[in-house]
Amino acid sequence: MNILVLGACNIDIIGKSSQVLVRNDSNIGEVTIALGGVAKNIATDLFFLKSDVSFLTVIGSDHFATVQEAELDALGLDY
């Protein structure tokens, strides 16, 4: 059975202070990114379950789009 997943792929940018947050000041911490989006996660999970899946989404042309495409390419997911 062929499956087509339609929806978004997102990048979450997460900032976390390493100490108690001080409002209106500089805070030392770290910033990480997480690749996801509900539809992208569903398509990826189906792919890992060996389903015949394709993912239809809109991807921009900025740095984060390049990161998202690189992950999809590395997985071998048809998008």
C-alpha positions as CSV (number, residue, x, y, z in Angstrom):
1,M,0.0,0.0,0.0
2,N,1.3,3.4,-0.9
3,I,1.0,6.1,1.8
4,L,1.2,9.9,1.2
5,V,1.7,12.1,4.2
6,L,0.8,15.8,3.8
7,G,1.9,18.4,6.3
8,A,4.6,20.4,7.9
9,C,8.2,19.8,8.8
10,N,9.4,22.2,11.5
11,I,12.5,23.2,13.3
12,D,12.2,24.0,17.0
13,I,14.8,26.3,18.4
14,I,15.2,25.7,22.1
15,G,17.1,28.0,24.4
16,K,17.8,26.9,27.9
17,S,19.6,28.8,30.6
18,S,22.2,26.8,32.6
19,Q,21.3,28.7,35.8
20,V,18.3,30.5,37.2
21,L,16.9,32.8,34.5
22,V,17.6,36.5,35.2
23,R,15.1,38.6,33.3
24,N,16.2,41.6,31.3
25,D,19.9,40.4,31.5
26,S,22.2,38.1,29.6
27,N,21.9,34.5,30.6
28,I,24.5,31.8,29.9
29,G,23.0,28.6,28.5
30,E,22.7,26.7,25.3
31,V,20.6,26.7,22.2
32,T,19.7,23.5,20.4
33,I,17.5,22.7,17.4
34,A,15.1,19.8,17.0
35,L,13.9,18.7,13.7
36,G,10.3,17.6,13.6
37,G,6.7,18.6,12.7
38,V,3.8,16.2,13.2
39,A,3.5,15.1,9.6
40,K,7.3,14.8,9.2
41,N,7.5,12.6,12.3
42,I,4.6,10.4,11.1
43,A,6.2,10.0,7.7
44,T,9.6,9.1,9.3
45,D,8.0,6.6,11.7
46,L,6.1,4.9,8.8
47,F,9.4,4.8,6.8
48,F,11.1,3.1,9.7
49,L,8.3,0.6,9.8
50,K,9.1,-0.3,6.2
51,S,6.0,1.3,4.7
52,D,5.9,2.6,1.2
53,V,5.6,6.2,2.2
54,S,6.1,9.6,0.5
55,F,6.1,13.0,2.3
56,L,4.6,16.1,0.7
57,T,5.6,19.4,2.4
58,V,6.8,22.9,1.7
59,I,10.5,23.6,2.5
60,G,12.0,27.1,2.4
61,S,15.4,28.1,1.1
62,D,17.2,29.2,4.2
63,H,19.8,27.5,6.4
64,F,17.2,25.6,8.4
65,A,15.6,24.3,5.2
66,T,19.1,22.9,4.2
67,V,19.3,21.2,7.6
68,Q,15.9,19.6,7.2
69,E,16.6,18.5,3.6
70,A,19.9,16.9,4.7
71,E,18.1,14.8,7.3
72,L,15.4,13.7,4.9
73,D,18.1,12.8,2.3
74,A,20.1,10.9,4.9
75,L,17.0,8.9,5.8
76,G,16.2,8.1,2.2
77,L,12.6,9.3,2.7
78,D,10.8,10.2,-0.5
79,Y,9.8,13.9,-0.2
